[in-house]
Amino acid sequence: MRFKQRGILFGVCLLVLAVVMAGCGSDKKSDEKASGERLNVVTTIAQIAEPISVIGGDRVTVQSLMGPGVDPHLYNATQGDIDKLESGDVVLYSGLHLEANMVKVFEEIGKSRPTLAISESIPADQLLQDEEGATDPHVWFDIDLWKQSLNAAVEELKKAAPGDADYFETNKQAYFQKLDELKADAQEKLSQIPKEKRVLITAHDAFGYFGRMNDIDVIGLQGLSTEDEVGLSDIEDTVKLLVEYQVPAVFVESSINPASINAVIEGAKKQGLDVAVGGELFSDAMGDAGTPEGTYLGMYGHNVDTIYQALSAEGK
């Protein structure tokens, strides 16, 4: 689906102007940090911030603009965000039109400091597209693809702090080992769900990469962006699928209004099928800091466990 531009144009222009003025009023950031000085990394989503804080360790300070429950598709930068971005030595965002309303801001920020869309490092033939040719930006649900994105981010850290390059690489390899273990555990568990029950129905189409990696059919009532509209035909088609395959559960998302999912449940009930809410999944945002779901590993594991319990025979 084409992503719609929301927000007030005047406000966007003011924010871009603020970035330009800030850039004109300060010297360009040095490409390298002084020895022993922490690298200040600013990111958009926590799926980037938390792994980079682990990999960067005590050599970095990481700030994320978007917290729990925040929808990056609809997010507009504030003046406070501009200040944070201007304070960063390195700016990392996901890209692929995920942070659609911040594109112009990144273009301006990139003129004064390293600014990288980490997911745009992935070869195009490995990315998913919808029927209209829009690229699916939710690549963190394919662990192998997210490793590519994080690798691009780490290479940017190495350029900014070459004296810490070996430290970053060692930490990255240790973290990637945990990602490989997570992938193996997820595939082993989800493979136990009966084939006819492997249908994942969510509020919007965020789990395509997850489904491809784990051999699960995925249906999102909204398109790739939460700006897309949910039509009556979308709900009716989903209800037909639920009834045909006797799918036991559908899922809500932590950052998405559950109204469309509730409409599907009511529609299935009218057709004689009681469908449960299988649980809450984390899609575009992670959980609260300090909780397991506030880490990438914990968020992913939570989703796997929730889907398994709801769709497997044992979970009925």
N, C-alpha and C positions, 0 to 999 in steps of 0.2 A: 504494500500500500504506500502511497505517497505520504510523506510525513508533513503535516500541516504546520505552518509557522504560527505560534500563538504569542500572546503578550502584546504589549503596547509598543509600537515601533519607536515612538519618541523615547520611551524608557530605555530601550535597547541602545539607541543612538547615544544617550547620555552615558551609559555604562562604557560603551566603546570609547567615547571621548575621554572618559575618566582614565581608561587604560593608556590612551595616547598621551594625555597630559602627565600622568605619573611617569611614563617612560621618558618623556622629554625633560622631566625634572630630576632625573637621577642618572648616574653613570651606568653604562651597560654592565651586566653581571660578568664577573670573570669566569672563564671556562673551567678553571680549576680552583679548588678550595685550598686554603692554607693548611699546612700540616697540622693535624690534631684538631682541626675545626670541624664541627658536625655539618653535614650536608642537610640543608633545609629542602624537603621534598613536599610539594603540594599536589594532591590528587583530587579527582572528582569523586569516585565511588570507593566504598570500603573494600570491595573485592580487589582493588589495586593497593590501597593503603595498608591493609593488614599484612598481606604477604611481604610487601616491601619493608615494613617495619621489622619483620622477622629476619629477612635477608640482610637488611641494612644494619641491624643490631644497634650497638652504641655509637655507630659512626653516622647515623642519620636521625633527623627529627622529621616525622611525617604528619602532615595535616590533611584531613579529608573534608572536602566541602559538603558532601552529602552524607547524612547519617541514617539511622534506622528508619524505615517507613517512608523514605523520600524517593519519589519517582524521577529518575534521571531524564526520562523522555520529556517531561513537562517543566523541568527545573530551569529557572532563570537566575542568572548571577545577580548578587546583591553588591552594594558598595563594599560591604565587609569581605565578600569573596574576592573582589578586585584587590583589596589591600593584602589579603593572604597570598594571592597569586603574585603580586608584585614583590612580596617578601621571599618568594621561593628561589632557590638556586636551580631547581629542576621542577618542571611541571609535567605531570603524567595524567593523561585522560584515556578513556577506552577507545573512543572514535567510532567509525562506521555508523555515524549519525545517531549514536546513543544519546549524547548530550547535545541534541539538535539545536537548542536555543542558545548555545554558548559558542558556536562556531566562530563568529566574528571576534569574540573576546579572545579565543585561543590564537587566532591569526595575529592579533595585535600583541599579545603577550609574547608570542614566538619571535617577535622582532628584537626583544631585549634579553631573552634567556632561553635555554634549551626547553623546548615544549614538544612532547611526543604523544601521538595517538598510538598507543602500544598495540592495539589489536589490528591496526592497519599494516603491521609487519607480517601478518599471516598471508600466505599465497591465496589468491582469489579462488583457485579451484578447490580449496578446502573449506570455503565458506558456503553457508546456505543462503538461498534467496527465496522470496515468496513468488507468487504467480505473476506479480507485476514487475519483478526484477529487483526489488529492494533487498538489500543485504541484511541478514539477521545479525544484529550486533551482540547478542547474548552469548558470546563465545566462551565465557568462564564456565559454562556447563559442560564443555568438552575439556577434560583435564589436559589432554595432549595439546590442544590449541592454546589453552591458558598458559601452559608452560612456555610456548613460543612467545606469547605476549609478555610474560614476566621476564623472559630472557632478554627481550628488546629493552625493557625497562632497566634491567640490571646493567646492560651495556651502556645505557645513558648515564647511570650512576658512576660507572668506571671512568667515563670520559670527564665527568665533572670532578671526580676525586680519584685520580689515577694511583695515588699512594695507597688507597684502600682496595684496589682492584682484586688482589688475591683474597682478601678478607670477604669481599662480596661474593666472589666465585665459590669459595668454600662453603659459605652459608647457603648459597643458591643450590649447590649440589645436594646438601643435606636436606633442604626443604623439598626439592624435587623428588628425593627418595620417598618422602612422606606422601607426596602427591601420587606417586606410582602405587604405593600401598593402598591409598584411598581408592584409586581407580579399580584395582584388583578386588578389593573388598566389596565395592559397589556392584561390580559386574557379577560377582559370585552370588551375592544376595538377591539381586533383581532377577537373575536367571531362574530363580526358584518360583517366580510368579507364573501361574499357568499362562500359556501363550495367548489364549483367548481373552484373558483378563488384562493383558498389557496395553491398556488404553489410558492415557493420562490426559484428563480434561481439566484445564485451568482457565483463569480469567483472561489472560492474554498470551500471545504466542511466544513465550520466553524460553520454552524448554525443548526447542527443536534439536539443539546440539546434544542435550541430555538424552533425548529419545534415540537419536542416531547412534550414540555411543553405547547405549544400553539395550538396544533392540526393543524399544517401546514406541507405540504409536501415540502421537501427541496432537491434541486439538486445543487451540486457544480461541476463546470466543471473540476477543479482539485480535487485531493483527499484530505485527511486530512492535508497533508503537501503541501506547495507551491512549494516544490521540485518535486512533481509529474508532469508528462507531460500531456498536453491536446492534445488528438488525434482528428483526423477528425471525427471519429465515435462518440466521445463524443459530438461534436458540432452538428452533424447530428441528433443524438438521442434527443438532447435537443430541436432542432428546431421542430421535429415531435411532441414532447409533447406540445410545445407552440401552434402549429397549432391545435392539437386535442382538447385542453381545452380552446383555445382562451385566453390565459394568456396575460394580457395587458401590463405587465412591467417586466423587469429584473433589476438587481441591480449591481452596481460597489462597490468596497470596498476601503477604504481609504489607505490601505497598499498593494494593489495588482494591478498589471498592468491590465488595462481594455481591452486589445487586444482580449482576448477570448470572453468576453461579446459582444464586438463590432462585432465579427464574427457571433455570434448567432443572433444578430439583423439583420445583412445583410442576413443571411440565411433565417430567417423568412420572410423578405421582399420579397425575391424571390418566396416564397410560397404564397404571397398575404396577409401576416399579418403584419401590422405595429405595432411593439413592441417598447415601449418607455423605456428609462432609468428611472426607478422609483426613483432614487436618489442614494446618496452615503451612504453606511452603514459602521459602525465601527465594525471590526471583531477582528483581532489580535492586534490592537492598538486602543487607545482612541484618543480623540481630544486634542487640544492645552490646556495647563494649563491656568486657568483663564477663560475658556469658560464652558458653561454647559456640553458640550460633553467631557470636560476634567475630568469630574467626572463619576464614575461608574453609579450612578443614572441617570445622564443626558445623558450619552452615550446610555444606555439601552432605555431610554424614546425616544431619537431621533430615534433609529432604529424602535421602535414600531410605532411611528407617521409616519415615512417615508414609512414603509411597508403598514400601514393602508391606507394612502392617495393614494398610487399607485394601490393597489389591490381591494379596496372596490368600490362599485358602486358609492359612493359619491365622490370618488377620481378620477373618469374618467373625 
